[in-house]
Amino acid sequence: MGPLLTLKVNQQLQAALRDGLPSVEISLDLDHTVTTVELLAEGWRWQGQVYPYMKTCKERTIYHWVDEDFAPVARFTTALIKLVPTDWGPPTFEIDGIKMLPTAQLSPYDDARNKVALIAPRGKVILDCCGGLGYFAAWCLAGGAQQIMSFEKNPDVIWLRSLNPWSPPVGGALSLTHGDISQLISTLEAESFDAILHDPPRFGIAGELYSQVFYDQLFRVLKRRGRLFHYTGTPNTLTSGRDVPNEVAKRLRTAGFRTELSGDGVLAVKG
């Protein structure tokens, strides 16, 4: 993987150059590791290659090296999807300007750890409905899960994941399927998962992932006494007064789950 630059890193490089330093220790992978970069007048050298100093660098953008230049880690097919830096190191991502992971209080990576802990992953076969950047899967692996089956509908999100050093590599206990879990879940065997993680886009973007039909399928594929964590956030609370967490909990109970509100989501158990 080549270097990843942010405004902070670019400023660190240029400050070290102004100070006349021959080299600087810096992170080129979003604070995942630290490396040494040699500073030259014409650019900076890393792993035998010289890269130019960036003249223009935007605050909410991550840049990667492609076609002999730095370009934003972003794509536009049906929507603008981009990797976005955070103060914590591990990035979030946006779809048409809508932030897909919480970052206000803590790192999206640490936030995923807290949510995964709710389903106690050790030794379990886990369904990860909406894989995203793979932070749920990363903590399932760290927590000793036996198997994680992740699904991701958007190929551009999978591309972001391939460039994100905080995303776990696919293989071993982790599989990643490019496909729509709302359609593919009917092909999964009944009671084949010990736990489920469900972190869908907002209701307005992917209403099918909040439907009674889909929740009935989640109940079907989960083993008895299995746990489900469903991230909901609190969208529309201020603008329309809509209570999405309790709406979700009601549908899950209709499917047969026992539910409780937990943080910014719903924890459900198959009775």
N, C-alpha and C positions, 0 to 999 in steps of 0.2 A: 504494500500500500504506500502511495506517495505521501508527501507532506500535506497537512491540512492547516490552512491559515485562517485566523480571525483578526479583527481589528486590534485586539489586545496583543496578539503575537506580533503582528506587523509593527505596532508601536514599540514593542520590546526590542525587536531587531534594529529599528532605526535609532532608538535611543542608545543602544550599545555601540552602534556605528559612530554616532556623534561623539560619544565618550572616548572614542579611539581604542576600543577593546578589540583584541585579535579574535576573540571567540565569545560565545555566550551559551549558557545552558538554558534550554527552552523546551517547551512541549510542542511537537508538531502533529500530535494525535489527540487534541482536545483534552489535555491533562491526564491522559491515560498513562503515559510514560514521559520521562525527561531525557533529552539528548543534547549533544554538543554540536553547535553550528559554528563554522569558521566564517568570519566576516571579511569581505573583500570590498574594494571600492566599487566594482562592477556588479556585485551581487553577493550572495551567501552560499557557502558550499556545505552540502550535507550528503553523506554516503557517496562521495565522489562526483556529484553533479552540482553545478552552479545554477542557482535560481535568482531571478531578478527581484529587487525590492519593489513591492507594490506601491504605486503612486496613489491609487484610489482604492479605498477599502471601506465597505459599509459595515455599520455596527451589527446588524442582525443577519449577517450572512457568513457562511463558511465557504472557503474556497479550496478547490483541489487542482492539481496540476494535470492539464490535458492539452494536447496539441501545442506544446511549447509555450503555454501561458497558464495563468491562474484563472479559473472560471468558477462561478457560484455552483454549489452543490444543490442544483434545482432543475426541475423538468416541468414542461408544460405539455400535456397531451389533452386530457379532458378537463384538467384543473392544474393550477400552479402548486406544485409540491416541492418543498424545500426543507433542508436540514438547517436548524436554527441554533446558534450557540446559546449557552446559559452561563450564569455565574458559577455554576457548580462543576463544569467540565462536561459531563455527559449531555449531549444535545437533546432537544426536543425536535418535533417537525410540525410543519403547518400545511394545511390544504386550503388554498384560496384565502390565506391570511388567518385561518382559524387554527389556533394552537391545539394540538392533539394530545398533549401530555401536560399534567400540572407541574409548574415550576416555581410558584410564588413562595412556598414555605421551605421546600427542600428540593434536592436533585430529583429529576424524574427517575433516575436509576434507583435511588434510595426509596423513593415512593413505591416503586415496583416491588422492592424487597419487602416492605411492610405489608403489601397486599398479598404477596405470595405466601407469607408466613401464616396468613389466615387459613390456608388450605393444607398446611403441613405437608410439604411435597415429598418427604423422604420415602423411598420405596414405592411411590405411586405412579400409575399411568395417568397422564394429565392431558386434557384437551385444552389447547390455547386457541380460542375461537378467532381472534383478530390479532395476528402476530405483531404487526407494527414494526418497531425497531428491535423487537426481541428482548426487551428488558424483563418481562415476565419469564420468558424461557431461560434467560441467563440465571435468574435466581432459583428457578426450578432445578437447573443443573447443579448450581452451587449447593442447593439443599438436598441433593441426593435422590432426585426423582429417577425412577426406573426408565420412564419413557415420556417424552413430550411430543405430541402431535400438534404442530402449529399450522394455521391456515391464514393466508393473506390474499385478499382479492386484488389489490392494486399493484401492478408490476413496477410502478415508479417508487412505491414504498419499499419494495424488495430491492430496488436499485440503491435507494438511500441506505438501506441496511448493509449493503455490500461495501459501502464506503465509510461506515461508522465503526470506529475501533471499539466502541462499547457494545456493539451487537455481537451475540455469540455466533461462532461458526456452526454451520449445519453439518450434521453427521453424528455418528454414535447414537446417543440417546435422543437426540433432537432431529426431527424431520420437519421440513417446511414445504407445504403444498401451496402452489399458486392457484387459488380458487376461492369461490364464494361459499363460506360455511353455511349460509342460510339455505343454499341448494344442496350442498354436499353432505350435510348432517344426516339426511335420510338414508345415505349409503353406509353409515357407520353402524356397527352392531349394537344391539341393546345391551345395556349394563356392561359396557366395555371400558369405562373410565372410572378411576377412583376419585378424581377431582376435575373441576372445570374452572378455567379463568376466562372471563368474558369482558373485554374492554372495547366496546364498539364505538364508532363515531357517534356524533350527536344524533338524536332522534330524527331531526330534520334532514340529515344526510342519509341515514340508513335505518329507516323506520322498520324494515323487515326484521332487523336484529332485536327489536323490542316487541315483536308480535307474539300473540298467544300461541300461534302455530309453532314458532321457533322455540318458545319456552317449553312447550309440550315435548319437543324433540330433545331438548337438553335433559329433561326428566327421564326420557326413555333411555338415553345412552349412558346415564350416570348409574353407578352401582348403589345399592341400598346403603344408607348412612354416608354416602359420598357428599362432599362439600362443593359448593359453587360460590365463587365471588364474582359479582356483577358490578363493574364500575358504572356509575351514573353521573357523577358530578351533580351540580344543582343548576342546570340551564333553565332560563326563562323565569326563574323565581321572582326576580325584580320586575321584569317587564310584563308578565302575564299572570303571575301568581301560581303558575303550574308547579305541581309537586311531583317531579319525575321519579325520585326514589320510591315514594309510596305507591305511585302507579305501577312501577316495576314490581315492587314487593307483592302487590295485590295479584298481578298476573302470575307471578311465580307460585303463589299460594294456590291459585286456581289450577295450576299444572300439577300440584301435589307436594310442593316444597314447604318446609317450615322456614320462616324468614326472620331476619332482624336487620335493622339499619346498622351499618358499620362504617364509620368515617364518611367517605364520599361515595359510598356504594351500598350494596345489599349482599349480606352473607346468607346463603340458603343451604339447607340440608335436606337430602332426600330421606323421608321417613320410612 
